[in-house]
Amino acid sequence: MPERIVLAIETSCDETAVAILRGGTLLASEVASQIALHQPYGGVVPEVAARDHLRMIRPVLNKALATAHLAIGDIGAFAATRGPGLATSLMIGMSAAKSLAVALERPFLAINHLEGHLLSPFFRVPGGVRPAVGLIVSGGHTLLVDLEGVGRYHVLGQTLDDAAGEAFDKIGKLLGLPYPGGPHVNQLGLNGNPARYDFPRSMIGTDDFNFSFSGLKTSVRYLLPKLAEYKIEDLCASFQEAIVEVLVAKTMRAAAETGRPTIAVSGGVSCNSRLRENFADTCAAHGIELLLAEPQLCTDNAAMIAYVAAQRLNLGEASPLILDIDPNLKLVG
């Protein structure tokens, strides 16, 4: 039996994305970014995001079909992000995928955005999804997960306040860097001294797997007025190192306690070069397999949604059309 072609739509926040997947082959992955629209506000404005999704959903869908050299009738199943995310943005992607599924009498799958991130490091990896400790680290989420297999997850810990990516962006804004600040902090930090400022490593020694980054952000805020002058590269490098050390230390301890031989890292912050370098060195030293999501799968995209949908289809699953969006959807429970 030929493998079903899956078309997935991702509109959880400020990216309008469509991807088409056949088996393990990604036929198309198109993303229309809204960064320029939200830049003047220093953050995502929900109404602006929703209006642009409405404007872009059809051209992005058509572009994906053209890239894949397919007609809409060739699609075997439709998927969309159900949550978490902005309600008005989620509604657009879910409504579009449901409408196409009904019109063409195809299966529909509502996908958890967090599960998309969690499984993205396994995409195109021989053997596919396998037991691992997963770290999802993004602008809105910081989660440590014990991953047994597709659909079998146990949350080990999460942030108690700011997500790591949120902390990066807030510090970027504090330093006057363009929105989003995270990539700029990373780039400047490459040329800085990570030991110049001794920022707190919050909760690094606690006996749980939770995180806290608001104290680190506050530490930077209080330090700046005390500095007559400073080298921004050193400040970015020191701030970045504090976050990276906590993320790596907690993830490695989770792997040791669960006995998982693999660590899978995903989410927008997993693009951070220092995080990747530290994880690579530490995992190599401890004989642990490291899987990092491909850069194009780290930020919001529909390819990861299509990948999860394909896994679910292989398990014989589909979603009822009456299923609604859930802006606060959890990975488990």
DOSE-7620 format. One record per atom (N, C-alpha, C): residue in three letters; x, y, z. Coordinates in steps of 0.001 Angstrom, whole numbers, padded with zeros to 6 digits, always signed. Layout:
% DOSE-7620
ALAXYZ;...
//
This chain:
% DOSE-7620
MET+000842-001198+000000;MET+000000+000000+000000;MET+000877+001249+000000;PRO+000650+002184-000945;PRO+001486+003392-001001;PRO+001300+004247+000254;GLU+002388+004923+000648;GLU+002309+005765+001839;GLU+001472+007000+001564;ARG+000652+007344+002547;ARG-000213+008501+002417;ARG+000587+009794+002408;ILE+000195+010730+001552;ILE+000813+012055+001537;ILE+000069+012928+002541;VAL+000829+013518+003458;VAL+000240+014342+004524;VAL+000544+015813+004259;LEU-000485+016634+004334;LEU-000311+018085+004267;LEU-000637+018654+005641;ALA+000291+019403+006212;ALA+000111+019964+007552;ALA+000182+021478+007522;ILE-000618+022094+008400;ILE-000662+023554+008520;ILE-000300+023937+009952;GLU+000595+024909+010087;GLU+001010+025408+011403;GLU+000771+026916+011471;THR-000124+027323+012399;THR-000406+028753+012595;THR-000569+029038+014091;SER+000309+028504+014910;SER+000130+028649+016358;SER+000486+030037+016870;CYS+001347+030758+016140;CYS+001775+032063+016614;CYS+001906+033046+015443;ASP+003132+033308+015012;ASP+003334+034340+013983;ASP+004011+033814+012729;GLU+003915+032513+012490;GLU+004427+031938+011239;GLU+003276+031219+010540;THR+003047+031529+009278;THR+002077+030778+008477;THR+002867+029731+007715;ALA+002675+028460+008074;ALA+003521+027403+007511;ALA+002682+026245+006978;VAL+003131+025700+005858;VAL+002503+024520+005247;VAL+003610+023575+004808;ALA+003451+022294+005112;ALA+004431+021284+004687;ALA+003700+020082+004120;ILE+004381+019393+003216;ILE+003834+018176+002612;ILE+004870+017070+002765;LEU+004430+015955+003314;LEU+005333+014843+003639;LEU+004805+013546+003036;ARG+005701+012789+002395;ARG+005349+011459+001908;ARG+006351+010481+002484;GLY+005894+009634+003399;GLY+006820+008725+004078;GLY+007867+009524+004823;GLY+009135+009261+004523;GLY+010214+010009+005155;GLY+010728+011150+004309;THR+010006+011451+003221;THR+010465+012487+002297;THR+009645+013755+002454;LEU+010319+014848+002744;LEU+009657+016139+002849;LEU+009592+016746+001450;LEU+008397+016797+000907;LEU+008207+017279-000462;LEU+008170+018803-000526;ALA+007717+019431+000551;ALA+007642+020893+000588;ALA+007532+021357+002026;SER+008143+022484+002324;SER+008016+023127+003634;SER+008134+024630+003425;GLU+007005+025286+003479;GLU+006951+026725+003219;GLU+006572+027468+004498;VAL+007262+028563+004760;VAL+006995+029366+005961;VAL+006959+030841+005572;ALA+005877+031517+005945;ALA+005778+032963+005767;ALA+005926+033596+007150;SER+007034+034275+007366;SER+007322+034868+008674;SER+006652+036231+008826;GLN+006280+036552+010073;GLN+005667+037842+010369;GLN+006589+038740+011205;ILE+007860+038401+011293;ILE+008768+039159+012160;ILE+008724+040656+011863;ALA+008748+041009+010589;ALA+008754+042432+010221;ALA+007492+043141+010692;LEU+006355+042422+010704;LEU+005097+043028+011127;LEU+005088+043338+012621;HIS+005699+042468+013411;HIS+005648+042608+014867;HIS+006843+043378+015436;GLN+007852+043587+014623;GLN+009076+044248+015083;GLN+008820+045617+015732;PRO+007955+046449+015154;PRO+007725+047768+015762;PRO+007145+047691+017177;TYR+006497+046562+017511;TYR+005867+046414+018821;TYR+006753+045685+019828;GLY+007857+045112+019361;GLY+008761+044391+020246;GLY+008222+043063+020715;GLY+007202+042551+020055;GLY+006600+041267+020425;GLY+005412+040988+019519;VAL+004841+039796+019655;VAL+003745+039376+018783;VAL+002425+039997+019241;VAL+001723+040654+018310;VAL+000398+041207+018569;VAL-000628+040223+017994;PRO-001432+039575+018842;PRO-002335+038506+018370;PRO-003238+038889+017200;GLU-003846+040070+017232;GLU-004749+040451+016149;GLU-004000+040644+014833;VAL-002819+041221+014906;VAL-001992+041399+013711;VAL-001606+040032+013147;ALA-001248+039109+014044;ALA-000858+037760+013612;ALA-002014+037062+012900;ALA-003208+037117+013497;ALA-004363+036428+012919;ALA-004724+036991+011542;ARG-004690+038310+011417;ARG-005021+038925+010128;ARG-004039+038512+009030;ASP-002762+038389+009398;ASP-001781+038008+008383;ASP-001893+036526+008028;HIS-002274+035689+009008;HIS-002531+034277+008685;HIS-003645+034174+007645;LEU-004705+034954+007835;LEU-005818+034942+006874;LEU-005346+035361+005487;ARG-004469+036331+005444;ARG-003950+036840+004172;ARG-003039+035834+003480;MET-002246+035089+004280;MET-001186+034260+003710;MET-001514+032783+003574;ILE-002555+032296+004235;ILE-002778+030848+004267;ILE-002942+030242+002870;ARG-003698+030908+002009;ARG-003903+030354+000656;ARG-002634+030405-000189;PRO-001934+031554-000283;PRO-000711+031557-001102;PRO+000373+030602-000582;VAL+000487+030450+000728;VAL+001489+029523+001257;VAL+001102+028086+000921;LEU-000179+027770+001041;LEU-000676+026436+000677;LEU-000425+026153-000797;ASN-000745+027107-001655;ASN-000545+026915-003096;ASN+000942+026768-003442;LYS+001779+027520-002738;LYS+003213+027428-002995;LYS+003753+026057-002606;ALA+003258+025522-001494;ALA+003699+024195-001053;ALA+003291+023120-002066;LEU+002071+023205-002557;LEU+001602+022237-003557;LEU+002429+022343-004839;ALA+002744+023577-005242;ALA+003544+023776-006453;ALA+004953+023223-006263;THR+005538+023463-005104;THR+006885+022953-004827;THR+006916+021431-004852;ALA+005842+020819-004340;ALA+005762+019347-004293;ALA+005280+018751-005614;HIS+004897+019602-006569;HIS+004358+019160-007863;HIS+003136+018259-007664;LEU+002231+018738-006807;LEU+001028+017974-006490;LEU-000207+018850-006648;ALA-001339+018189-006846;ALA-002643+018845-006789;ALA-003251+018552-005425;ILE-004214+019350-005003;ILE-004800+019154-003680;ILE-005455+017777-003551;GLY-005927+017245-004677;GLY-006550+015924-004659;GLY-005577+014785-004398;ASP-004266+015066-004527;ASP-003262+014025-004277;ASP-003000+013819-002785;ILE-003459+014737-001974;ILE-003187+014670-000538;ILE-004033+013584+000115;GLY-003400+012777+000961;GLY-004103+011655+001593;GLY-004611+011944+002982;ALA-004082+012977+003640;ALA-004542+013341+004980;ALA-004127+014784+005260;PHE-004923+015446+006094;PHE-004653+016841+006451;PHE-004461+016955+007959;ALA-003504+017805+008344;ALA-003211+017992+009770;ALA-003035+019466+010058;ALA-003237+019837+011309;ALA-003022+021220+011725;ALA-002676+021246+013205;THR-002035+022316+013627;THR-001699+022496+015032;THR-002964+022862+015810;ARG-003229+022103+016867;ARG-004397+022353+017715;ARG-004059+023314+018859;GLY-002832+023289+019316;GLY-002389+024105+020440;GLY-001068+023552+020928;PRO-000438+024209+021884;PRO-000793+025502+022446;PRO-000415+026632+021483;GLY-000935+027822+021774;GLY-000638+028959+020921;GLY-001682+030041+021087;LEU-001697+030986+020166;LEU-002667+032073+020182;LEU-003987+031585+019589;ALA-005077+031778+020318;ALA-006370+031234+019904;ALA-006762+031669+018499;THR-006665+032964+018214;THR-007109+033460+016909;THR-006232+032959+015767;SER-004968+032674+016059;SER-004072+032119+015040;SER-004349+030635+014822;LEU-004515+029894+015909;LEU-004783+028461+015821;LEU-006060+028180+015027;MET-007079+029009+015233;MET-008359+028790+014570;MET-008227+028787+013052;ILE-007343+029598+012531;ILE-007220+029716+011076;ILE-006646+028440+010469;GLY-005561+027940+011047;GLY-004959+026713+010533;GLY-005860+025506+010705;MET-006490+025379+011877;MET-007384+024241+012137;MET-008585+024277+011194;SER-009170+025458+011002;SER-010345+025576+010122;SER-009994+025215+008686;ALA-008824+025664+008234;ALA-008409+025372+006858;ALA-008202+023872+006656;ALA-007501+023223+007591;ALA-007231+021787+007453;ALA-008510+020969+007545;LYS-009397+021342+008460;LYS-010676+020624+008584;LYS-011499+020763+007298;SER-011556+021966+006755;SER-012340+022203+005534;SER-011840+021350+004380;LEU-010527+021282+004242;LEU-009949+020468+003163;LEU-010226+018988+003391;ALA-010135+018548+004637;ALA-010399+017141+004954;ALA-011844+016768+004645;VAL-012768+017661+004973;VAL-014193+017405+004706;VAL-014461+017401+003202;ALA-013936+018411+002514;ALA-014194+018550+001077;ALA-013670+017361+000286;LEU-012513+016829+000701;LEU-011882+015741-000050;LEU-012095+014373+000596;GLU-012851+014356+001706;GLU-013144+013110+002435;GLU-011858+012375+002809;ARG-010970+013124+003467;ARG-009689+012577+003917;ARG-009614+012638+005449;PRO-008744+011853+006046;PRO-008571+011924+007499;PRO-008022+013285+007919;PHE-008404+013695+009126;PHE-007910+014935+009722;PHE-007204+014609+011028;LEU-006061+015271+011269;LEU-005324+015051+012510;LEU-005007+016386+013170;ALA-005428+016529+014414;ALA-005128+017717+015216;ALA-003874+017414+016028;ILE-002835+018204+015860;ILE-001516+017886+016410;ILE-001101+018886+017486;ASN-000484+018350+018528;ASN+000060+019175+019610;ASN+001379+019793+019145;HIS+001456+021110+019219;HIS+002663+021830+018802;HIS+003899+021356+019570;LEU+003729+021069+020850;LEU+004854+020606+021678;LEU+005332+019227+021236;GLU+004404+018375+020832;GLU+004791+017060+020330;GLU+005559+017207+019013;GLY+005182+018206+018230;GLY+005925+018483+017001;GLY+007379+018785+017300;HIS+007608+019675+018262;HIS+008979+019974+018660;HIS+009671+018739+019221;LEU+008994+018036+020109;LEU+009601+016898+020795;LEU+010123+015835+019827;LEU+009349+015549+018782;LEU+009734+014481+017847;LEU+010584+014975+016681;SER+010717+016294+016517;SER+011449+016830+015361;SER+012905+016367+015266;PRO+013624+016114+016386;PRO+015009+015641+016234;PRO+015120+014262+015584;PHE+014008+013496+015564;PHE+014050+012147+014997;PHE+013750+012131+013505;PHE+013346+013277+012966;PHE+013015+013338+011545;PHE+014251+013060+010704;ARG+014129+012133+009769;ARG+015199+011711+008858;ARG+016336+010970+009579;VAL+016118+010566+010801;VAL+017119+009788+011539;VAL+016797+008300+011383;PRO+017769+007474+010972;PRO+017512+006031+010835;PRO+016954+005440+012129;GLY+015905+004655+011983;GLY+015287+004046+013154;GLY+014141+004859+013721;GLY+014056+006133+013347;GLY+012934+006960+013778;GLY+012892+007211+015276;VAL+011688+007409+015793;VAL+011496+007751+017200;VAL+011883+006575+018088;ARG+012665+006883+019134;ARG+013081+005858+020092;ARG+013180+006485+021478;PRO+013294+005651+022531;PRO+013351+006188+023895;PRO+014475+007207+024061;ALA+014153+008307+024731;ALA+015120+009389+024895;ALA+014647+010337+025984;VAL+015540+011184+026415;VAL+015159+012352+027205;VAL+015072+013509+026227;GLY+013906+014138+026173;GLY+013699+015239+025249;GLY+013716+016572+025974;LEU+014444+017533+025424;LEU+014438+018901+025925;LEU+013805+019790+024862;ILE+012655+020380+025200;ILE+012011+021361+024333;ILE+012345+022727+024911;VAL+013048+023533+024153;VAL+013484+024826+024665;VAL+013217+025888+023600;SER+012211+026736+023891;SER+011759+027700+022886;SER+011373+029010+023555;GLY+010740+029893+022777;GLY+010321+031176+023317;GLY+009217+031057+024344;GLY+008383+030050+024208;GLY+007259+029896+025121;GLY+007331+028712+026053;HIS+008303+027819+025822;HIS+008319+026571+026587;HIS+009744+026127+026916;THR+009898+025564+028103;THR+011124+024864+028469;THR+010692+023622+029232;LEU+010807+022470+028581;LEU+010299+021215+029127;LEU+011342+020112+029022;LEU+011446+019304+030082;LEU+012227+018066+030032;LEU+011241+016906+030035;VAL+011389+016003+029078;VAL+010408+014940+028876;VAL+011092+013580+028792;ASP+010525+012604+029484;ASP+010950+011215+029317;ASP+010103+010635+028190;LEU+010735+010347+027075;LEU+010049+009905+025864;LEU+010234+008397+025707;GLU+009137+007650+025826;GLU+009193+006195+025659;GLU+008958+005790+024215;GLY+008104+006533+023532;GLY+007758+006240+022148;GLY+006700+007240+021712;VAL+006209+007111+020499;VAL+005202+008044+019992;VAL+003957+007998+020880;GLY+003609+009143+021445;GLY+002417+009241+022285;GLY+002620+008796+023720;ARG+003827+008367+024065;ARG+004098+007901+025431;ARG+005150+008814+026063;TYR+004662+009847+026747;TYR+005534+010884+027293;TYR+005251+011105+028778;HIS+006306+011454+029498;HIS+006168+011831+030900;HIS+006991+013088+031128;VAL+006325+014168+031540;VAL+007032+015432+031778;VAL+007811+015332+033083;LEU+009137+015498+032981;LEU+010012+015424+034155;LEU+010115+016774+034857;GLY+010100+017853+034086;GLY+010237+019180+034662;GLY+009965+020246+033627;GLN+009769+021474+034105;GLN+009481+022589+033212;GLN+009848+023889+033896;THR+009795+024982+033144;THR+010111+026266+033741;THR+008999+026693+034697;LEU+009396+027310+035786;LEU+008432+027808+036764;LEU+008058+029259+036499;ASP+008753+029887+035555;ASP+008456+031283+035217;ASP+008728+031523+033727;ASP+009794+032245+033411;ASP+010113+032519+032007;ASP+010667+031282+031315;ALA+010289+031107+030056;ALA+010954+030103+029232;ALA+012329+030637+028846;ALA+013233+029754+028486;ALA+014595+030173+028142;ALA+014593+031160+026976;GLY+013808+030867+025945;GLY+013752+031762+024790;GLY+013162+033113+025134;GLU+012193+033109+026040;GLU+011598+034362+026501;GLU+012647+035212+027213;ALA+013480+034561+028039;ALA+014549+035278+028740;ALA+015540+035879+027738;PHE+015907+035108+026719;PHE+016803+035622+025676;PHE+016213+036874+025020;ASP+014941+036802+024651;ASP+014313+037918+023948;ASP+014163+039145+024847;LYS+013860+038924+026129;LYS+013707+040053+027051;LYS+015045+040750+027300;ILE+016118+039971+027401;ILE+017441+040575+027576;ILE+017847+041312+026307;GLY+017505+040737+025157;GLY+017779+041425+023891;GLY+017096+042775+023847;LYS+015838+042821+024292;LYS+015096+044080+024320;LYS+015727+045054+025308;LEU+016159+044541+026466;LEU+016791+045378+027490;LEU+018083+046014+026965;LEU+018773+045271+026098;LEU+020035+045765+025544;LEU+019840+046582+024266;GLY+018592+046752+023862;GLY+018308+047550+022668;GLY+018553+046825+021368;LEU+018544+045485+021405;LEU+018767+044705+020189;LEU+017462+044546+019413;PRO+017531+044314+018105;PRO+016310+044142+017306;PRO+015509+042928+017764;TYR+014199+042966+017521;TYR+013315+041834+017817;TYR+013381+040817+016677;PRO+013376+039500+016973;PRO+013530+038889+018298;PRO+014984+038915+018754;GLY+015194+039106+020061;GLY+016543+039345+020568;GLY+017433+038135+020673;GLY+016829+036932+020822;GLY+017621+035726+021055;GLY+018754+035489+020070;PRO+018473+035484+018759;PRO+019553+035261+017787;PRO+020650+036316+017852;HIS+020285+037549+018176;HIS+021285+038625+018261;HIS+022169+038446+019492;VAL+021572+038015+020603;VAL+022356+037727+021814;VAL+023364+036617+021513;ASN+022908+035582+020814;ASN+023787+034470+020443;ASN+024945+034954+019564;GLN+024635+035764+018564;GLN+025659+036220+017627;GLN+026695+037095+018327;LEU+026237+038005+019176;LEU+027164+038875+019902;LEU+027989+038078+020907;GLY+027355+037078+021519;GLY+028042+036270+022523;GLY+029194+035453+021968;LEU+029169+035192+020666;LEU+030250+034420+020045;LEU+031594+035127+020188;ASN+031572+036455+020291;ASN+032800+037240+020371;ASN+033026+037820+021774;GLY+032333+037256+022761;GLY+032452+037763+024120;GLY+033095+036776+025067;ASN+033359+037227+026283;ASN+033954+036411+027342;ASN+032834+035889+028240;PRO+032535+034577+028212;PRO+031426+034040+028997;PRO+031679+034049+030510;ALA+032906+034304+030913;ALA+033233+034338+032340;ALA+033330+035764+032884;ARG+033027+036760+032052;ARG+033190+038154+032473;ARG+032240+038526+033609;TYR+030992+038059+033541;TYR+030006+038353+034584;TYR+029468+037042+035155;ASP+029397+036975+036476;ASP+028976+035740+037148;ASP+027479+035796+037448;PHE+026672+035446+036444;PHE+025226+035458+036619;PHE+024756+034172+037298;PRO+023627+034215+038004;PRO+023149+033029+038743;PRO+022738+031885+037827;ARG+023034+030678+038282;ARG+022577+029446+037607;ARG+021396+028920+038420;SER+020235+029532+038242;SER+019076+029229+039089;SER+018659+027768+038994;MET+018464+027149+040170;MET+017934+025786+040322;MET+018842+024710+039736;ILE+020087+025048+039440;ILE+020959+024042+038838;ILE+021248+022894+039805;GLY+021187+023170+041109;GLY+021504+022131+042080;GLY+020310+021529+042784;THR+019082+021875+042369;THR+017900+021318+043025;THR+017721+019853+042646;ASP+016945+019126+043456;ASP+016787+017689+043212;ASP+015596+017387+042298;ASP+015129+018393+041573;ASP+014057+018168+040594;ASP+014572+018565+039206;PHE+013680+018557+038226;PHE+014073+018888+036857;PHE+013390+020159+036351;ASN+013006+021015+037286;ASN+012387+022285+036907;ASN+013441+023359+036638;PHE+012994+024430+035985;PHE+013878+025531+035623;PHE+013298+026856+036107;SER+014150+027855+036233;SER+013714+029222+036530;SER+014723+030180+035907;PHE+014213+031099+035074;PHE+015108+032040+034396;PHE+014779+033504+034691;SER+013717+033760+035465;SER+013357+035157+035732;SER+014404+035836+036619;GLY+015006+035091+037550;GLY+016036+035672+038407;GLY+017268+036079+037627;LEU+017607+035298+036621;LEU+018745+035619+035762;LEU+018481+036917+035002;LYS+017280+037027+034476;LYS+016887+038241+033749;LYS+016964+039464+034680;THR+016465+039296+035916;THR+016484+040395+036888;THR+017918+040775+037258;SER+018787+039770+037351;SER+020193+040015+037678;SER+020849+040914+036633;VAL+020563+040658+035372;VAL+021106+041495+034292;VAL+020534+042911+034393;ARG+019237+042996+034649;ARG+018582+044310+034746;ARG+019192+045167+035857;TYR+019480+044551+036996;TYR+020055+045290+038120;TYR+021534+045617+037905;LEU+022226+044788+037140;LEU+023652+045018+036906;LEU+023900+046207+035973;LEU+023092+046335+034942;LEU+023346+047339+033907;LEU+023526+048767+034438;PRO+022664+049250+035342;PRO+022857+050630+035829;PRO+024140+050825+036638;LYS+024703+049727+037134;LYS+025917+049806+037954;LYS+027187+049868+037097;LEU+027037+049591+035821;LEU+028204+049550+034940;LEU+028382+050891+034236;ALA+029511+051539+034484;ALA+029800+052806+033806;ALA+029934+052567+032305;GLU+030543+051448+031981;GLU+030640+051017+030583;GLU+030792+049507+030576;TYR+030418+048909+029493;TYR+030542+047457+029384;TYR+030640+047071+027915;LYS+031196+045893+027700;LYS+031285+045349+026353;LYS+030070+044439+026165;ILE+029191+044792+025245;ILE+027934+044059+025084;ILE+028177+042588+024728;GLU+029277+042318+024025;GLU+029598+040929+023674;GLU+029853+040093+024930;ASP+030540+040673+025921;ASP+030813+039952+027171;ASP+029532+039701+027950;LEU+028668+040701+027987;LEU+027421+040551+028728;LEU+026541+039465+028084;CYS+026448+039476+026761;CYS+025655+038459+026054;CYS+026236+037065+026260;ALA+027554+036956+026172;ALA+028205+035654+026345;ALA+027997+035119+027754;SER+028100+035989+028764;SER+027936+035564+030154;SER+026498+035165+030452;PHE+025559+035947+029946;PHE+024135+035626+030113;PHE+023798+034290+029449;GLN+024257+034144+028216;GLN+024008+032926+027450;GLN+024593+031703+028146;GLU+025799+031848+028681;GLU+026461+030717+029332;GLU+025684+030261+030550;ALA+025093+031203+031284;ALA+024315+030844+032472;ALA+023106+029986+032106;ILE+022416+030345+031039;ILE+021255+029559+030593;ILE+021691+028191+030086;VAL+022719+028180+029257;VAL+023185+026929+028650;VAL+023642+025927+029717;GLU+024391+026397+030695;GLU+024881+025493+031746;GLU+023737+024812+032491;VAL+022686+025572+032796;VAL+021543+024990+033508;VAL+020821+023971+032627;LEU+020570+024327+031372;LEU+019862+023422+030469;LEU+020619+022111+030278;VAL+021914+022207+030059;VAL+022722+021002+029836;VAL+022820+020165+031104;ALA+023071+020802+032235;ALA+023241+020063+033488;ALA+021979+019296+033862;LYS+020827+019942+033776;LYS+019576+019281+034157;LYS+019226+018153+033181;THR+019475+018379+031893;THR+019177+017353+030893;THR+020078+016138+031076;MET+021349+016356+031333;MET+022273+015238+031543;MET+021882+014438+032784;ARG+021453+015135+033837;ARG+021056+014411+035046;ARG+019777+013616+034803;ALA+018874+014160+033991;ALA+017655+013434+033644;ALA+017980+012164+032871;ALA+018952+012251+031962;ALA+019369+011073+031200;ALA+019980+010028+032122;ALA+020773+010481+033087;ALA+021408+009553+034026;ALA+020367+008855+034895;GLU+019378+009607+035384;GLU+018382+009029+036287;GLU+017380+008126+035574;THR+017052+008450+034317;THR+016106+007611+033567;THR+016796+006450+032877;GLY+018104+006569+032664;GLY+018839+005533+031950;GLY+018667+005600+030448;ARG+018110+006686+029950;ARG+017929+006820+028499;ARG+019280+007056+027823;PRO+019543+006338+026721;PRO+020844+006483+026048;PRO+020899+007615+025037;THR+019764+008309+024854;THR+019667+009347+023828;THR+019078+010621+024418;ILE+019618+011761+023989;ILE+019054+013067+024337;ILE+018627+013736+023042;ALA+017376+014216+022996;ALA+016832+014870+021802;ALA+016468+016314+022160;VAL+017098+017269+021483;VAL+016923+018683+021806;VAL+016220+019396+020655;SER+015194+020187+020997;SER+014395+020838+019959;SER+013890+022194+020435;GLY+013231+022918+019532;GLY+012715+024247+019844;GLY+013643+025332+019341;GLY+013143+026546+019276;GLY+013897+027653+018693;GLY+015244+027898+019331;VAL+015337+027754+020661;VAL+016601+028010+021355;VAL+017637+026932+021037;SER+017193+025786+020532;SER+018160+024733+020186;SER+019000+025115+018977;CYS+018656+026245+018310;CYS+019516+026781+017248;CYS+020733+027489+017825;ASN+020689+027819+019117;ASN+021776+028558+019755;ASN+023083+027779+019631;SER+024103+028405+019078;SER+025361+027712+018773;SER+026082+027247+020035;ARG+026035+028042+021099;ARG+026709+027647+022336;ARG+026012+026460+022984;LEU+024684+026425+022917;LEU+023930+025296+023456;LEU+024282+024012+022709;ARG+024354+024099+021393;ARG+024685+022924+020583;ARG+026110+022445+020882;GLU+027018+023382+021001;GLU+028409+023031+021277;GLU+028556+022361+022636;ASN+027924+022919+023657;ASN+028023+022364+025008;ASN+027398+020979+025073;PHE+026223+020821+024468;PHE+025563+019511+024460;PHE+026423+018480+023724;ALA+026989+018862+022587;ALA+027806+017936+021807;ALA+029014+017458+022613;ASP+029694+018390+023266;ASP+030874+018036+024056;ASP+030513+017170+025258;THR+029443+017547+025961;THR+029057+016832+027177;THR+028528+015440+026868;CYS+027701+015318+025844;CYS+027173+013994+025470;CYS+028285+013073+024993;ALA+029238+013613+024231;ALA+030368+012802+023756;ALA+031189+012290+024937;ALA+031373+013145+025936;ALA+032164+012752+027106;ALA+031477+011681+027935;HIS+030142+011600+027867;HIS+029391+010634+028662;HIS+028853+009462+027837;GLY+029198+009410+026552;GLY+028767+008301+025707;GLY+027273+008278+025449;ILE+026663+009444+025348;ILE+025222+009541+025108;ILE+024980+010051+023686;GLU+024046+009413+023004;GLU+023678+009851+021658;GLU+022943+011184+021743;LEU+023348+012141+020927;LEU+022699+013454+020890;LEU+022009+013648+019551;LEU+020725+013955+019610;LEU+019967+014287+018412;LEU+019492+015728+018529;LEU+019902+016559+017598;LEU+019498+017957+017559;LEU+018589+018168+016351;ALA+017463+018823+016561;ALA+016567+019095+015441;ALA+017306+019897+014372;GLU+017033+019589+013118;GLU+017618+020366+012026;GLU+017224+021839+012211;PRO+018115+022780+011889;PRO+017817+024200+012115;PRO+016468+024650+011573;GLN+016091+024154+010385;GLN+014820+024585+009795;GLN+013617+023998+010526;LEU+013858+023004+011401;LEU+012779+022405+012183;LEU+012748+022922+013617;CYS+013661+023832+013954;CYS+013738+024332+015335;CYS+012675+025387+015611;THR+012573+026374+014748;THR+011540+027397+014923;THR+010213+026829+014422;ASP+009120+027587+014606;ASP+007805+027087+014219;ASP+007767+026751+012729;ASN+007287+025551+012425;ASN+007233+025085+011050;ASN+006177+023998+010944;ALA+005738+023710+009727;ALA+004706+022692+009532;ALA+005289+021309+009278;ALA+006577+021234+008969;ALA+007193+019930+008705;ALA+007126+019042+009948;MET+007379+019628+011122;MET+007326+018836+012351;MET+005888+018395+012651;ILE+004912+019209+012266;ILE+003504+018844+012461;ILE+003137+017688+011525;ALA+003628+017754+010290;ALA+003379+016675+009331;ALA+004028+015383+009795;TYR+005225+015485+010375;TYR+005943+014294+010857;TYR+005163+013598+011968;VAL+004658+014365+012926;VAL+003855+013769+014000;VAL+002574+013172+013432;ALA+001940+013888+012508;ALA+000706+013380+011899;ALA+000944+012047+011214;ALA+002082+011924+010519;ALA+002403+010662+009844;ALA+002601+009535+010857;GLN+003250+009852+011987;GLN+003429+008846+013036;GLN+002075+008394+013569;ARG+001193+009337+013794;ARG-000133+009019+014320;ARG-000957+008217+013308;LEU-000847+008582+012035;LEU-001550+007825+010992;LEU-001081+006380+010950;ASN+000221+006187+011117;ASN+000778+004831+011109;ASN+000245+003986+012261;LEU-000193+004677+013325;LEU-000786+003975+014469;LEU-002298+003804+014306;GLY-002817+004216+013150;GLY-004245+004076+012873;GLY-005101+005163+013500;GLU-004488+006275+013854;GLU-005224+007338+014540;GLU-005702+008414+013575;ALA-006772+009095+013974;ALA-007276+010288+013293;ALA-008059+011077+014335;SER-008325+012338+014043;SER-009017+013198+015009;SER-010446+013473+014564;PRO-011380+013581+015512;PRO-012754+013949+015145;PRO-012815+015401+014686;LEU-013657+015677+013719;LEU-013753+017021+013168;LEU-014345+018020+014171;ILE-015007+017517+015207;ILE-015586+018422+016207;ILE-014537+018885+017220;LEU-013333+018324+017149;LEU-012283+018709+018086;LEU-011921+020172+017880;ASP-011875+020925+018982;ASP-011614+022360+018898;ASP-010156+022663+019218;ILE-009753+023899+018954;ILE-008419+024342+019334;ILE-008292+024359+020860;ASP-007060+024340+021355;ASP-006815+024455+022794;ASP-005546+025292+022979;PRO-005715+026615+023204;PRO-004556+027492+023336;PRO-003615+027117+024477;ASN-004128+026381+025469;ASN-003326+025989+026639;ASN-003038+024486+026652;LEU-003049+023882+025513;LEU-002871+022435+025410;LEU-001536+021996+026042;LYS-001605+020968+026859;LYS-000420+020412+027501;LYS+000111+019238+026674;LEU+001372+018920+026864;LEU+001933+017759+026175;LEU+001338+016475+026715;VAL+001118+016448+028031;VAL+000564+015277+028706;VAL-000615+015722+029561;GLY-001728+014979+029504;GLY-002864+015268+030371;GLY-003765+016375+029851;
//
